[in-house]
Amino acid sequence: MTSSMISAVPPELSERTLSLCHPRDVASFAQTCRGAYALVYQSSDQYLWRTLFLDYPFDDPRLSTSSSSISKVDWRAKLQRRVRAEHIARSDGDRCEFVEVLLECVHEAAPRAARESSHNISWITTILTLEESPWIERFLRLGPFDSPSIKYFASDAEELRAHLALSLDHGVGTEAPEKLRVLRRMSRAYVYDLRNYTRAGNWGPFIGAGDSINWRHVNAIVTVITMNLRDFGIHWPKEFKPQAIVRGLEACRAYSASGSFKRSSLDWAGVEGEWMRITCGWNPGFFDDGYQEASRLLLLNLRVISVENDPEVLEKLPDPSRPPITFGGTMRGFNSDSDEILNRVVRGTVRLMKDGNIRWSFFRGVQIGGVCSSAGVVGAWSGAHHGQGPFWLFKAEENTPKEGRRR
């Protein structure tokens, strides 16, 4: 094929034809002649690559609710990275890039209002469950990061694991795979080690004076609570579980939490409403085979008290449209015969961190997923008697019972 033959066909028709092909075939076509190369890579707009990207299909990143909003999308670069990630998954390659691409897909998943299900989430799930890619499970989903060759991507991988909430890894108790049982023991050791709660980390899963998230800590908390709830089996129904455990990555999508579309315009974080909070405790000797942690379910009713509106404060925020929210409310035991049936007053703040993550004070936790996600908030609690443990806070569904019996 010659350049003259390419030029004889209207570029709109050529682009439309190419848009029906796989990106790899488009790249091969571009190598046939100068005219083909110019059509594919030197067009004045990115119509072809945008069409290829959206028809792959992937979610439109322009719909993302990430605070670092996307003003101009490099469709070609995004699609090339994702196709390359598929190749890495099936063979091998830059695992750091692989994890970065998957996290990008999580962050750019379409909000719940835009689509019933997310193309990005479906793609990630397919990639992570490829049977011909054993290295993914060994080094990403469950394997410890103790090899010098893979430590460089550990933080991103821990963040991805935290969002997955073991939804792709099955097993409970003695029937769980050995790797999952080892991961549980490692997570317990990390979560209940008081040395991991310091002033520098704001006594929670943070680093850098509380300015960044310690994803290793967050993932350990997610693992501990998830495995504890699996031990309860049918005695802890799914309506009382964080949706990340029930629905996996789909729960991480923005505005997937109950009541997200009924909230006040000032309540950007979806604070107001009924919440449930799972807390876990420990005692010495939890490495014994028969050990089970204490897990409790609490019911909270939160309301917005005030929203920051000082112009001088707002102009210094990473996103002035999401100012700090001060909230208050009550918390009590869920079970009617509990010794915690009396309401306790709670008060705290929700604010956007510099990296775009959402941090909750009082609970000392971090939002998993996008704004108003049903995945909820994961963090650490402490008591008057120096107790310390993990918690998971999540919005109650509208039809979820608000009172129960002791389990």
C-alpha positions in Angstrom: 0.0 0.0 0.0 1.3 3.4 -0.9 0.8 6.9 0.6 -1.1 7.9 -2.6 -3.6 5.1 -2.1 -4.2 6.2 1.5 -4.7 9.8 0.5 -7.3 8.7 -2.1 -9.6 7.6 0.8 -11.2 10.4 2.9 -9.5 10.5 6.3 -12.9 10.4 8.1 -13.7 7.1 6.4 -10.2 5.7 7.1 -10.5 6.7 10.8 -14.0 5.2 11.1 -12.7 1.9 9.6 -9.7 1.8 11.9 -11.9 2.6 14.9 -13.4 -0.9 14.4 -10.0 -2.6 14.8 -8.0 -3.6 17.8 -5.4 -1.0 18.8 -2.6 -3.5 18.0 -3.9 -3.8 14.5 -4.1 0.0 14.2 -0.4 0.2 15.2 0.4 -2.5 12.6 -1.5 -0.6 9.9 0.5 2.6 10.8 3.7 0.8 9.8 2.6 0.1 6.3 3.5 3.5 4.8 4.1 7.1 5.6 0.5 8.1 4.9 -0.8 5.4 7.2 1.6 6.5 9.9 0.5 10.2 9.5 -3.2 9.2 9.7 -2.7 7.2 12.9 -0.2 9.3 14.8 -0.1 12.7 13.3 -3.8 13.7 13.1 -4.7 17.2 14.3 -7.1 15.7 16.8 -7.4 12.4 18.8 -10.7 11.3 17.4 -9.4 7.9 16.4 -7.7 7.1 19.7 -10.6 8.5 21.7 -13.0 6.2 19.8 -10.7 3.2 20.2 -10.4 3.9 24.0 -14.1 4.3 24.7 -15.1 1.3 22.4 -12.5 -1.0 24.0 -14.4 -0.4 26.2 -13.2 1.8 29.1 -15.0 4.4 31.2 -14.7 7.9 30.0 -12.0 9.5 32.3 -13.7 12.9 31.9 -16.5 11.6 34.1 -14.1 10.9 36.9 -14.8 12.6 40.2 -11.2 12.6 41.2 -10.2 16.0 42.7 -7.3 16.2 40.2 -9.8 16.6 37.4 -8.7 15.7 33.9 -8.8 18.8 31.7 -7.2 17.2 28.6 -7.0 13.5 28.0 -4.1 11.9 26.1 -6.3 9.1 24.7 -3.5 7.5 22.8 -1.1 7.3 25.7 -3.8 6.0 28.1 -4.9 3.3 25.7 -1.3 2.2 24.9 -0.5 1.9 28.6 -3.6 -0.3 29.2 -3.0 -2.6 26.2 0.6 -2.9 27.4 -0.6 -3.8 30.9 -2.6 -6.7 29.3 0.6 -7.9 27.7 2.5 -7.7 31.0 -0.3 -9.6 32.8 -0.1 -12.5 30.3 3.7 -12.6 30.2 5.9 -10.3 32.2 7.3 -6.8 32.2 7.3 -3.6 34.1 5.2 -4.6 37.1 5.4 -1.1 38.5 3.7 0.3 35.4 1.2 -2.6 35.5 0.0 -1.7 39.0 0.0 2.0 38.2 -2.3 1.4 35.3 -4.7 -0.7 37.3 -4.9 1.9 40.1 -5.5 4.6 37.4 -8.4 2.5 36.2 -9.8 2.3 39.8 -9.5 6.1 40.3 -11.1 6.8 36.9 -14.0 4.4 37.2 -17.2 6.0 36.2 -19.3 7.2 39.1 -22.4 5.2 40.0 -24.7 7.8 38.4 -23.0 7.5 35.0 -23.2 3.7 34.5 -24.8 0.7 36.2 -21.5 -1.1 36.1 -18.0 0.1 35.3 -16.0 -1.0 32.2 -12.8 -0.2 34.1 -13.7 -2.5 37.0 -14.7 -5.3 34.7 -11.4 -5.0 32.8 -9.4 -5.0 36.0 -11.2 -8.1 37.3 -10.6 -9.9 34.0 -6.9 -9.0 34.1 -6.4 -10.1 37.7 -8.1 -13.5 37.2 -6.2 -14.6 34.1 -5.4 -18.3 34.5 -2.3 -17.9 32.3 -0.8 -15.4 34.7 0.3 -17.1 37.9 2.7 -14.2 38.8 -0.2 -11.9 39.5 -1.5 -13.9 42.4 2.0 -14.8 43.7 3.3 -11.2 43.7 0.3 -8.9 43.7 -2.8 -10.3 45.2 -1.4 -12.3 48.1 2.3 -12.6 48.1 4.5 -10.7 50.7 6.7 -8.0 49.3 10.0 -9.4 50.6 11.8 -9.6 47.3 14.2 -6.7 46.4 13.1 -6.9 42.8 9.4 -6.0 43.6 9.7 -3.7 46.7 9.6 -0.6 44.5 5.9 -1.1 43.7 4.8 -2.3 47.1 2.9 0.8 48.2 0.8 1.0 45.0 0.2 -2.8 45.2 -1.0 -2.5 48.8 -3.4 0.3 47.8 -4.8 -1.9 45.1 -5.1 -4.8 47.5 -6.9 -2.6 50.0 -9.5 -1.6 47.3 -9.9 -5.3 46.3 -10.6 -6.3 50.0 -9.8 -10.0 49.2 -12.8 -10.2 46.9 -10.8 -12.3 44.4 -9.2 -14.5 47.1 -11.5 -17.1 48.7 -11.2 -19.2 51.8 -11.9 -19.1 55.5 -10.4 -20.6 58.7 -8.4 -23.8 58.3 -9.8 -24.3 54.8 -8.2 -21.1 53.5 -5.1 -21.4 51.3 -1.9 -21.3 53.3 -0.9 -18.1 51.6 -4.1 -16.4 52.8 -3.6 -17.7 56.3 0.0 -16.4 56.3 -1.3 -13.0 55.1 -3.8 -12.9 57.9 -1.2 -13.6 60.5 1.1 -10.9 59.1 -1.8 -8.4 59.0 -2.8 -9.1 62.6 0.8 -8.7 63.7 1.0 -5.3 62.0 -2.4 -4.0 63.0 -2.1 -4.9 66.7 1.6 -3.7 67.1 1.3 -0.5 69.1 4.6 0.6 67.6 2.8 1.3 64.3 0.6 4.0 66.0 2.7 7.1 66.5 2.4 10.8 66.7 4.1 11.1 63.4 1.3 9.0 61.8 -1.4 10.8 63.7 -2.0 7.6 65.6 -3.5 6.0 62.5 -2.7 4.5 59.1 -0.8 7.6 58.0 2.8 8.7 57.3 4.5 12.1 56.9 2.9 13.8 59.9 -0.5 12.5 58.6 -0.2 14.0 55.2 0.0 10.7 53.3 -1.6 7.3 53.6 0.2 4.2 54.8 -1.4 1.8 52.4 0.4 -1.2 54.0 -1.4 -0.4 57.2 -4.8 0.2 55.5 -4.5 -3.1 53.6 -3.6 -4.9 56.8 -6.7 -3.5 58.5 -8.9 -4.5 55.5 -7.4 -8.1 55.6 -8.0 -8.5 59.4 -11.6 -7.4 59.4 -12.5 -9.2 56.1 -11.1 -12.5 57.5 -12.8 -12.0 60.8 -16.2 -11.5 59.2 -15.6 -14.6 57.1 -15.2 -16.6 60.3 -18.8 -15.6 61.3 -20.1 -17.0 58.0 -23.9 -16.7 57.7 -24.1 -15.3 61.3 -22.9 -12.0 60.0 -25.2 -11.3 57.0 -23.9 -9.4 54.0 -26.1 -6.4 54.7 -24.0 -5.7 57.8 -20.7 -6.0 55.9 -18.8 -3.2 54.0 -19.8 -3.4 50.4 -16.1 -3.7 49.3 -16.2 -7.2 50.9 -19.5 -8.1 49.1 -19.1 -6.4 45.7 -15.3 -5.9 45.4 -14.1 -3.0 43.3 -17.6 -2.0 42.2 -18.1 -0.6 45.8 -15.1 1.8 45.3 -17.0 3.8 42.7 -17.9 7.3 43.5 -21.5 7.9 44.8 -22.2 4.1 45.2 -23.1 4.6 48.9 -26.7 4.6 50.0 -28.3 8.1 49.9 -25.5 9.7 47.8 -28.0 11.4 45.5 -30.2 12.7 48.3 -27.5 14.5 50.2 -27.2 18.3 50.7 -25.2 20.2 48.1 -22.8 21.2 50.9 -22.3 17.6 52.1 -19.9 16.6 49.3 -18.6 13.7 51.4 -22.0 12.1 52.0 -21.6 12.5 55.8 -25.2 12.7 56.9 -27.2 9.6 57.5 -27.0 6.2 59.2 -23.7 4.5 59.3 -22.4 1.1 60.6 -19.0 0.6 62.2 -17.2 -2.7 62.7 -14.5 -2.7 65.4 -12.2 -5.5 66.2 -10.2 -6.1 69.4 -7.4 -8.3 70.5 -5.6 -9.8 73.5 -2.1 -11.3 74.0 -1.6 -14.7 72.3 -3.5 -14.0 69.1 -0.9 -16.1 67.2 -2.5 -19.3 68.7 -4.3 -21.4 66.2 -7.6 -21.2 68.0 -7.6 -17.4 68.5 -10.5 -15.3 67.4 -10.7 -11.5 67.7 -13.7 -9.8 69.2 -15.8 -8.0 66.6 -18.6 -5.6 67.3 -21.1 -3.8 65.2 -22.0 -0.2 66.1 -24.7 2.1 64.7 -24.0 5.8 64.1 -26.2 8.7 63.1 -24.1 11.6 61.7 -25.0 15.1 60.6 -23.1 18.1 59.2 -22.4 20.8 61.8 -20.5 23.3 59.6 -18.7 23.6 56.3 -15.5 25.7 55.9 -16.2 28.9 53.9 -13.3 31.2 54.8 -12.0 32.4 51.4 -8.4 32.5 52.7 -8.7 28.9 53.8 -10.4 27.7 50.6 -7.8 29.2 48.2 -5.1 27.0 49.9 -7.1 23.8 49.6 -6.3 21.2 46.9 -9.9 21.5 45.7 -11.9 24.5 47.0 -15.1 22.8 45.9 -14.5 20.2 48.7 -13.9 22.2 51.9 -13.5 20.6 55.3 -16.7 19.4 56.9 -17.2 19.3 60.7 -19.7 16.6 61.7 -21.3 15.4 64.8 -23.7 12.7 65.9 -24.3 9.7 68.1 -22.9 6.1 68.2 -24.4 3.1 70.1 -24.2 -0.7 70.1 -26.2 -2.4 67.4 -27.7 -5.2 69.5 -30.7 -4.5 71.7 -29.2 -6.5 74.6 -25.8 -4.9 74.3 -24.1 -3.0 77.1 -23.6 -0.1 74.7 -27.2 0.7 73.9 -26.8 4.3 75.2 -25.9 6.9 72.6 -22.4 8.3 72.8 -21.6 11.7 71.2 -19.1 11.8 68.3 -17.6 14.7 66.6 -15.0 15.0 63.9 -14.0 16.4 60.5 -13.8 15.2 56.9 -11.2 16.8 54.6 -9.5 16.2 51.3 -5.8 15.4 51.5 -3.2 16.8 49.1 -3.0 13.6 47.1 -6.8 13.6 46.6 -7.6 11.0 49.2 -10.3 11.7 51.8 -9.4 11.6 55.5 -11.8 11.3 58.4 -10.7 12.6 61.8 -12.0 11.3 65.1 -12.2 7.9 63.4 -8.6 8.4 62.1 -9.5 6.7 58.9 -9.3 7.0 55.1 -12.0 6.7 52.5 -11.6 3.6 50.3 -12.4 4.4 46.7 -14.0 7.6 45.3 -16.1 10.2 47.1 -19.3 8.8 48.7 -18.2 5.3 47.8 -20.0 2.3 49.5 -16.6 0.8 50.3 -16.5 3.1 53.4 -13.8 4.3 55.7 -11.0 2.2 57.1 -8.9 3.2 60.1 -7.8 2.6 63.7 -9.6 3.2 67.1 -8.1 3.6 70.5 -9.7 3.4 74.0 -9.3 4.9 77.4 -7.4 1.9 78.6 -4.8 2.1 75.8 -6.6 -0.5 73.6 -6.0 -0.3 69.9 -7.6 -1.9 66.9 -9.0 -1.7 63.4 -12.4 -0.4 62.3 -14.4 -0.2 59.2 -17.1 2.5 58.8 -19.7 2.3 56.0 -23.0 3.8 55.1 -26.0 1.6 56.0 -28.3 0.6 53.2 -31.8 2.0 53.3 -33.4 -1.4 53.9 -30.9 -2.6 56.4 -32.3 -3.3 59.9 -31.1 -0.7 62.5 -31.2 -3.1 65.5 -30.4 -6.7 66.1 -29.7 -9.4 68.6 -26.4 -10.3 70.2 -24.2 -12.5 68.0 
